[in-house]
């Protein structure tokens, strides 16, 4: 949820620099989600298949966020 909320907040700030700053915060939040996925796998809350699935989605989202950051630069 933090990822989407940071993107939303940044987009309403009124400047590309502020939007970019919040996109970077969103990217860091995504990294936290990936870490949580590995912890969930280690604790047997999710299996390897689920980990790979959500990891792939996370990578795709991260690439989209980075592309938007680069576009704003």
C-alpha positions as CSV (number, residue, x, y, z in Angstrom):
1,X,0.0,0.0,0.0
2,X,2.9,2.4,0.8
3,X,4.1,2.1,-2.8
4,X,0.8,3.4,-4.3
5,X,0.3,6.0,-1.6
6,X,3.7,7.5,-2.2
7,X,3.1,7.6,-6.0
8,X,-0.2,9.3,-5.4
9,X,1.2,11.8,-2.9
10,X,4.1,12.7,-5.2
11,X,1.9,13.2,-8.2
12,X,-0.1,15.8,-6.3
13,X,2.9,17.8,-5.2
14,X,3.0,20.0,-8.3
15,X,6.6,19.6,-9.4
16,X,8.6,16.9,-11.3
17,X,11.3,17.1,-8.6
18,X,8.9,16.3,-5.8
19,X,7.2,13.6,-7.9
20,X,10.6,12.1,-8.6
21,X,11.4,12.2,-4.9
22,X,8.3,10.3,-4.0
23,X,8.8,7.8,-6.8
24,X,12.2,7.1,-5.2
25,X,10.5,6.5,-1.9
26,X,8.1,4.2,-3.6
27,X,11.0,2.3,-5.1
28,X,12.5,1.9,-1.6
29,X,9.1,0.7,-0.3
30,X,9.0,-1.9,-3.1
31,X,12.4,-3.1,-1.9
32,X,10.9,-3.6,1.5
33,X,8.1,-5.7,0.0
34,X,10.7,-7.9,-1.7
35,X,12.5,-8.4,1.6
36,X,9.2,-9.3,3.2
37,X,8.6,-11.9,0.5
38,X,11.9,-13.6,1.3
39,X,11.1,-13.6,5.0
40,X,7.7,-15.0,4.3
41,X,9.3,-17.8,2.2
42,X,11.8,-18.5,5.0
43,X,9.0,-18.7,7.5
44,X,7.0,-21.1,5.2
45,X,4.1,-18.6,4.8
46,X,4.5,-18.8,1.0
47,X,6.1,-21.4,-1.2
48,X,8.8,-21.0,-3.9
49,X,6.3,-20.7,-6.7
50,X,4.5,-17.8,-5.0
51,X,7.8,-16.2,-4.2
52,X,8.9,-16.3,-7.8
53,X,5.5,-15.0,-9.0
54,X,5.4,-12.0,-6.6
55,X,9.1,-11.4,-7.2
56,X,8.5,-11.2,-10.9
57,X,5.6,-8.8,-10.4
58,X,7.8,-6.7,-8.1
59,X,10.6,-6.5,-10.7
60,X,8.1,-5.4,-13.3
61,X,6.7,-2.7,-11.1
62,X,10.2,-1.6,-10.2
63,X,11.2,-1.2,-13.8
64,X,8.1,0.9,-14.5
65,X,8.8,3.2,-11.5
66,X,12.4,3.5,-12.7
67,X,11.3,4.3,-16.3
68,X,9.0,7.1,-14.9
69,X,11.8,8.5,-12.8
70,X,14.1,8.6,-15.8
71,X,11.4,10.3,-17.8
72,X,11.2,13.0,-15.2
73,X,15.0,13.6,-15.2
